[in-house]
């Protein structure tokens, strides 16, 4: 893991998980897609404000995606348990040069970003990570995405160079018992609009 990447901040029927940039719509800087294992729950959630929360315990003054308001499509015990422990969850913030993910919950988050390389990064409770770096993205586009160490995490579906995948409490990939994010109980896909 690169130094200083974390900052203390007190199957059947494969389903594609990404959406083309054209379908994101104008005006929003991203849209959120919430998933329970391989099933998307609810509609895409557009984000226009610079900060958005994904949580089970709402924070006054912060808009966002409140998971208890969404119907659960899974009866899985793991999904119910993960949703119940989400608490203040995740805060995404768009800042100059990139997007930050702040873990405001009590359990770790696991994140894959095309600008952080092919590995899934663990973000402990109370920490933040620069989840998407616009400068790094521009460098990747300039060389056709061929720089060393870049590439998608293993998993079903196409690689979207403008999408983050964040799992609540459970990791995935070669280092974890779940090989693909679609095996994680609760996760969110952040579909970024390319900056103009």
Long-range contacts (C-beta under 8 A, 24 or more apart in sequence): 1-119, 1-121, 2-116, 5-116, 5-121, 5-129, 5-130, 6-123, 6-124, 6-127, 6-128, 6-129, 7-127, 7-128, 7-129, 8-126, 8-127, 9-102, 9-103, 9-126, 9-127, 9-128, 10-126, 11-38, 11-182, 13-38, 14-38, 14-156, 14-157, 15-39, 15-40, 15-156, 15-157, 15-182, 16-156, 16-157, 16-158, 17-156, 17-157, 17-165, 17-181, 17-182, 17-189, 18-157, 18-158, 18-160, 18-163, 18-189, 18-191, 19-44, 19-160, 19-191, 21-162, 21-191, 21-193, 21-194, 24-191, 24-193, 28-193, 29-94, 29-192, 29-193, 30-92, 30-94, 30-99, 30-190, 30-191, 30-192, 30-193, 31-190, 31-191, 32-65, 32-188, 32-189, 32-190, 32-191, 33-188, 33-189, 33-191, 34-65, 34-67, 34-70, 34-186, 34-187, 34-188, 35-181, 35-182, 35-186, 35-187, 35-188, 35-189, 36-72, 36-73, 36-74, 36-76, 36-79, 36-185, 36-186, 37-74, 37-76, 37-79, 37-182, 37-183, 37-184, 37-185, 38-182, 38-183, 39-73, 39-74, 41-70, 41-71, 41-72, 41-73, 42-70, 42-71, 44-191, 47-92, 50-93, 50-94, 50-95, 51-91, 51-92, 51-93, 51-94, 52-91, 52-92, 53-88, 53-89, 53-90, 53-91, 53-92, 53-104, 54-89, 54-90, 54-92, 54-188, 55-86, 55-87, 55-88, 55-89, 55-90, 55-104, 55-105, 56-83, 56-84, 56-86, 56-87, 56-89, 57-86, 57-87, 57-88, 57-89, 59-88, 59-104, 62-91, 65-188, 67-186, 74-185, 76-185, 78-170, 78-185, 79-185, 79-186, 81-185, 82-168, 82-169, 82-170, 82-185, 82-186, 83-185, 83-186, 85-169, 86-168, 86-186, 89-168, 90-166, 90-168, 90-188, 92-131, 92-190, 97-133, 97-134, 97-135, 98-130, 98-131, 98-132, 98-133, 98-134, 98-135, 99-130, 99-131, 99-132, 99-164, 99-190, 99-192, 100-128, 100-129, 100-130, 100-131, 101-128, 101-129, 101-131, 101-164, 101-166, 102-127, 102-128, 103-127, 103-128, 105-168, 107-168, 107-169, 108-169, 108-171, 109-166, 109-167, 109-168, 109-169, 110-166, 110-167, 110-170, 110-171, 110-172, 110-184, 111-164, 111-165, 111-166, 111-167, 112-152, 112-153, 112-164, 112-165, 112-166, 112-173, 112-181, 113-164, 114-140, 114-150, 114-152, 114-159, 114-160, 114-161, 114-162, 114-163, 115-140, 117-149, 117-150, 117-151, 118-149, 118-150, 118-151, 118-152, 118-153, 119-153, 119-173, 120-153, 120-171, 120-172, 120-173, 120-175, 120-176, 122-171, 131-164, 131-166, 131-190, 132-164, 132-190, 132-192, 134-195, 137-161, 137-162, 137-194, 153-181, 154-179, 154-180, 155-179, 155-180, 155-181, 155-182, 156-180, 156-182, 160-191, 162-191, 162-192, 162-193, 162-194, 163-189, 163-190, 163-191, 163-192, 164-189, 164-190, 164-192, 165-189, 165-190, 166-190
